[in-house]
């Protein structure tokens, strides 16, 4: 890429990127690494040619933008205005559809197990409180009736780990999968009505938006926990929040939709202190190892794809 020092790069969430990638980019481009909110980010981003971002911010489209490249090491892209994908002058580099590479990214898998253990062992009087372990008698994963919704990359590996704990596992997968006597595939209704721990591992697309809607959430047995490390939009959030308030179920989630976050004062603030609710802040996929691997994968793909043209 010729004259790349003249390209300006903006990163509104530097804390979410590895030191090695920031050091490398700083040598090649005119970089601004500065944590900022969405208002400030969208006010200045269109004066930059390269955007480096994760989920921390949402990027709005502007017709006269100077943006040429967007590097975003995430599998989902709902935080990037869909109009960017229709603009053939802008190249976007993400992790979407790179299934083979993602097989080696384990952060969300491990975080799912953590949330199960955190739910079973934390102080139920205040799950948000740090250092809350050991304040009451806990429970084990062993023989727990656990349902896994979605048997894809993450669901399969979570299943394998939980199998080693001798949990009683049920799986729902709407895609046709070859029958296996070792796997207990059940209907969604059976999973929702019988499991005390329900894990959500389905991708967000138009078919899965509000997949766990009000009628399906009403099937969940009282006192069960839904653990979501997928996307906020796959669940009817308004309805599940109402069930949390009524203390009909527990909701431990790493993800909340952008809509709910924008309405944080009216939504999260009202339920964040409920003992049956926990929100970790979309950190499931962020470990030192996963950040390092995904940063460099997207950057190398960026270099490879623009080399011949720029």
C-alpha positions as CSV (number, residue, x, y, z in Angstrom):
1,X,0.0,0.0,0.0
2,X,1.7,3.2,-1.2
3,X,1.8,6.4,0.9
4,X,-0.1,4.7,3.7
5,X,1.3,7.2,6.3
6,X,-1.2,9.7,4.9
7,X,-4.1,7.5,5.9
8,X,-5.7,8.5,9.2
9,X,-6.9,5.7,11.5
10,X,-9.4,6.1,14.3
11,X,-9.9,3.6,17.1
12,X,-12.7,4.6,19.6
13,X,-12.0,1.6,22.0
14,X,-8.2,1.1,22.3
15,X,-8.7,-0.9,25.5
16,X,-10.2,-3.7,23.4
17,X,-7.2,-4.2,21.2
18,X,-3.8,-5.8,21.7
19,X,-0.7,-3.7,22.3
20,X,1.1,-5.4,19.4
21,X,-1.5,-4.4,16.8
22,X,-1.7,-0.8,18.1
23,X,2.1,-0.6,17.9
24,X,2.2,-1.9,14.4
25,X,-0.6,0.3,13.1
26,X,1.0,3.4,14.8
27,X,4.1,2.9,12.6
28,X,2.1,2.6,9.4
29,X,-0.7,5.1,9.8
30,X,-1.6,8.4,11.4
31,X,-3.5,6.9,14.3
32,X,-5.8,8.2,17.0
33,X,-6.4,5.7,19.8
34,X,-8.9,7.3,22.1
35,X,-11.8,5.9,24.1
36,X,-14.9,7.8,23.2
37,X,-18.7,7.5,23.3
38,X,-20.9,7.1,20.3
39,X,-21.8,10.8,19.9
40,X,-18.2,11.9,19.7
41,X,-17.1,8.9,17.6
42,X,-19.8,9.5,15.0
43,X,-19.0,13.2,15.0
44,X,-15.4,12.7,14.0
45,X,-15.1,9.3,12.4
46,X,-16.0,10.3,8.9
47,X,-12.8,12.4,8.6
48,X,-10.7,9.2,8.9
49,X,-9.9,6.7,6.1
50,X,-9.6,3.7,8.4
51,X,-11.8,2.7,11.3
52,X,-10.7,0.1,13.9
53,X,-13.5,-1.0,16.2
54,X,-15.3,-3.7,18.1
55,X,-18.7,-3.8,19.8
56,X,-18.0,-0.8,22.1
57,X,-19.3,1.6,19.6
58,X,-21.9,1.8,16.8
59,X,-21.0,3.3,13.4
60,X,-23.5,5.4,11.5
61,X,-23.3,5.9,7.8
62,X,-22.8,9.3,6.1
63,X,-22.9,9.7,2.3
64,X,-19.9,12.0,2.1
65,X,-17.7,9.9,4.4
66,X,-14.0,9.7,4.0
67,X,-14.0,6.1,5.4
68,X,-12.4,3.6,3.0
69,X,-11.7,0.7,5.3
70,X,-13.4,-0.8,8.4
71,X,-11.5,-3.4,10.5
72,X,-13.8,-5.0,13.0
73,X,-12.6,-8.4,14.6
74,X,-16.2,-9.6,15.4
75,X,-18.4,-12.2,13.9
76,X,-21.6,-10.1,14.1
77,X,-21.9,-6.7,12.4
78,X,-25.1,-5.2,13.7
79,X,-23.2,-2.3,15.3
80,X,-22.1,-1.2,11.8
81,X,-24.7,0.6,9.7
82,X,-25.9,-1.7,7.0
83,X,-25.5,1.1,4.4
84,X,-21.7,0.6,4.7
85,X,-22.1,-2.9,3.2
86,X,-23.9,-1.5,0.2
87,X,-21.2,1.1,-0.5
88,X,-18.7,-0.6,-2.9
89,X,-16.1,2.2,-2.2
90,X,-15.8,0.9,1.4
91,X,-14.0,-2.4,2.3
92,X,-15.1,-4.1,5.5
93,X,-13.0,-6.7,7.3
94,X,-14.6,-8.9,10.0
95,X,-14.5,-12.5,11.3
96,X,-17.9,-13.4,9.8
97,X,-17.9,-16.7,7.9
98,X,-14.3,-17.5,8.8
99,X,-15.4,-20.8,10.5
100,X,-12.0,-22.6,10.3
101,X,-10.1,-19.8,12.0
102,X,-12.8,-19.4,14.6
103,X,-12.4,-23.0,15.7
104,X,-9.3,-21.9,17.6
105,X,-11.1,-19.0,19.4
106,X,-12.3,-20.4,22.8
107,X,-13.0,-17.3,24.9
108,X,-16.9,-17.4,24.6
109,X,-16.9,-21.1,25.3
110,X,-14.9,-20.7,28.5
111,X,-17.0,-17.7,29.5
112,X,-20.2,-19.8,29.2
113,X,-18.9,-22.3,31.6
114,X,-17.9,-19.5,33.9
115,X,-21.4,-18.0,33.9
116,X,-22.9,-21.4,34.8
117,X,-20.5,-21.8,37.7
118,X,-21.0,-18.1,38.7
119,X,-24.8,-18.7,38.7
120,X,-24.4,-21.9,40.8
121,X,-21.9,-20.5,43.2
122,X,-22.4,-16.8,43.6
123,X,-24.2,-14.9,46.3
124,X,-27.8,-15.0,45.1
125,X,-28.5,-12.0,47.2
126,X,-26.4,-9.8,45.0
127,X,-24.9,-11.5,41.8
128,X,-23.4,-8.2,40.6
129,X,-21.3,-7.9,43.8
130,X,-17.6,-8.7,43.4
131,X,-16.1,-11.3,45.8
132,X,-19.5,-12.8,46.4
133,X,-18.4,-16.4,46.3
134,X,-18.7,-18.6,49.4
135,X,-21.4,-16.5,51.1
136,X,-23.9,-19.3,50.8
137,X,-24.0,-23.1,50.1
138,X,-23.5,-23.5,46.3
139,X,-24.5,-26.2,43.8
140,X,-22.7,-28.3,41.3
141,X,-23.0,-28.9,37.5
142,X,-23.0,-32.7,38.1
143,X,-26.4,-34.1,37.0
144,X,-27.9,-30.7,36.4
145,X,-30.5,-30.7,33.6
146,X,-28.9,-28.3,31.1
147,X,-30.3,-27.4,27.7
148,X,-28.2,-26.1,24.8
149,X,-30.0,-24.1,22.1
150,X,-27.9,-24.1,19.0
151,X,-25.4,-26.9,18.2
152,X,-22.9,-24.9,16.2
153,X,-19.2,-24.1,16.8
154,X,-19.7,-22.9,20.4
155,X,-22.6,-25.2,21.3
156,X,-20.7,-28.3,20.4
157,X,-17.6,-27.4,22.5
158,X,-19.7,-26.3,25.4
159,X,-21.6,-29.6,25.2
160,X,-18.3,-31.5,25.2
161,X,-17.1,-29.7,28.4
162,X,-20.3,-30.1,30.2
163,X,-20.4,-33.8,29.3
164,X,-17.2,-34.2,31.3
165,X,-19.1,-32.9,34.4
166,X,-21.7,-35.6,33.8
167,X,-24.5,-33.0,33.4
168,X,-27.8,-34.2,32.0
169,X,-27.7,-32.5,28.6
170,X,-30.5,-31.8,26.0
171,X,-29.8,-30.1,22.7
172,X,-32.1,-28.2,20.3
173,X,-30.9,-27.5,16.8
174,X,-33.3,-26.5,14.1
175,X,-30.8,-27.5,11.3
176,X,-30.9,-31.1,10.3
177,X,-28.0,-33.0,11.9
178,X,-27.1,-36.6,11.4
179,X,-28.5,-38.7,14.2
180,X,-26.1,-39.7,17.0
181,X,-27.1,-41.9,19.9
182,X,-24.6,-40.1,22.1
183,X,-26.4,-36.8,21.6
184,X,-29.8,-36.1,23.1
185,X,-31.6,-33.9,20.6
186,X,-35.1,-32.8,21.8
187,X,-37.8,-30.4,20.7
188,X,-37.5,-26.8,21.8
189,X,-40.6,-27.1,23.9
190,X,-39.2,-30.1,25.8
191,X,-35.9,-28.3,26.4
192,X,-37.6,-25.1,27.7
193,X,-40.0,-26.9,30.0
194,X,-37.6,-29.4,31.5
195,X,-34.2,-27.7,31.9
196,X,-33.1,-25.8,34.9
197,X,-30.2,-24.2,33.0
198,X,-30.7,-23.0,29.4
199,X,-27.8,-21.9,27.2
200,X,-28.3,-19.8,24.1
201,X,-25.8,-20.3,21.3
202,X,-27.7,-19.3,18.1
203,X,-26.4,-16.7,15.6
204,X,-28.3,-13.5,15.2
205,X,-30.0,-13.3,11.8
206,X,-33.5,-12.3,10.6
207,X,-34.8,-15.8,11.4
208,X,-33.4,-15.8,14.9
209,X,-34.4,-12.3,16.0
210,X,-36.6,-12.6,19.1
211,X,-36.2,-16.4,18.7
212,X,-37.1,-16.8,22.4
213,X,-40.2,-14.8,22.2
214,X,-42.9,-14.3,24.9
215,X,-44.7,-17.5,24.2
216,X,-41.5,-19.6,24.3
217,X,-40.2,-17.8,27.4
218,X,-43.5,-18.6,29.2
219,X,-42.6,-22.3,28.8
220,X,-39.5,-22.0,30.9
221,X,-39.9,-23.6,34.3
222,X,-40.1,-21.2,37.2
223,X,-36.7,-20.6,38.8
224,X,-34.6,-21.7,35.8
225,X,-31.8,-19.6,34.4
226,X,-31.3,-18.5,30.9
227,X,-27.6,-17.9,30.0
228,X,-27.0,-15.9,26.9
229,X,-23.6,-15.4,25.2
230,X,-25.1,-15.1,21.8
231,X,-26.8,-11.7,21.0
232,X,-29.3,-9.7,22.9
233,X,-31.7,-9.6,20.0
234,X,-32.3,-13.3,19.9
235,X,-34.4,-12.9,23.0
236,X,-37.5,-10.7,23.5
237,X,-35.6,-8.5,25.9
238,X,-38.6,-6.5,27.1
239,X,-40.4,-9.6,28.0
240,X,-37.5,-11.4,29.7
241,X,-36.8,-8.3,31.7
242,X,-40.5,-8.3,32.9
243,X,-40.1,-12.0,33.9
244,X,-36.9,-11.0,35.9
245,X,-38.9,-8.3,37.7
246,X,-41.6,-10.8,38.5
247,X,-38.9,-13.3,39.7
248,X,-40.2,-16.0,37.5
249,X,-36.7,-16.8,36.1
250,X,-33.1,-15.9,36.2
251,X,-31.3,-14.2,33.4
252,X,-27.5,-14.2,33.2
253,X,-26.3,-12.5,30.0
254,X,-23.2,-11.2,28.4
255,X,-25.1,-9.4,25.7
256,X,-27.8,-6.8,25.5
257,X,-29.1,-5.3,22.2
258,X,-28.0,-1.8,21.1
259,X,-31.6,-0.7,21.5
260,X,-31.7,-1.7,25.1
261,X,-28.3,-0.2,25.8
262,X,-29.3,3.2,24.2
263,X,-32.3,3.0,26.6
264,X,-30.1,2.0,29.5
265,X,-31.5,4.5,32.0
266,X,-35.0,3.1,31.5
267,X,-34.1,-0.6,31.0
268,X,-30.9,-1.8,32.7
269,X,-31.0,0.7,35.5
270,X,-34.3,-0.7,36.7
271,X,-33.3,-4.4,36.8
272,X,-29.5,-4.4,37.3
273,X,-29.8,-4.8,41.0
274,X,-32.2,-7.7,40.9
275,X,-30.7,-10.8,42.4
276,X,-31.9,-13.0,39.5
277,X,-30.2,-10.8,36.8
278,X,-26.6,-10.5,35.8
279,X,-25.0,-8.6,32.9
280,X,-21.3,-8.9,32.2
281,X,-21.0,-6.2,29.6
282,X,-20.2,-8.1,26.3
283,X,-16.8,-9.4,27.4
284,X,-17.3,-13.1,26.7
285,X,-15.1,-13.0,23.5
286,X,-12.4,-10.8,25.0
287,X,-9.4,-12.5,26.4
288,X,-5.8,-11.6,25.9
289,X,-5.4,-14.6,23.6
290,X,-8.5,-14.1,21.6
291,X,-7.9,-10.4,21.1
292,X,-4.4,-11.0,19.9
293,X,-5.4,-13.7,17.5
294,X,-8.5,-11.9,16.0
295,X,-6.7,-8.5,15.8
296,X,-3.9,-10.0,13.6
297,X,-6.2,-12.2,11.6
298,X,-8.4,-9.2,10.5
299,X,-5.3,-7.0,9.9
300,X,-3.6,-9.6,7.8
301,X,-6.7,-10.1,5.8
302,X,-7.0,-6.3,5.4
303,X,-3.4,-6.1,4.0
304,X,-3.9,-9.1,1.8
305,X,-7.0,-7.8,0.2
306,X,-5.9,-4.2,-0.4
307,X,-2.4,-4.9,-1.5
308,X,-3.1,-5.3,-5.2
309,X,-5.4,-2.3,-5.4
310,X,-3.9,0.3,-3.1
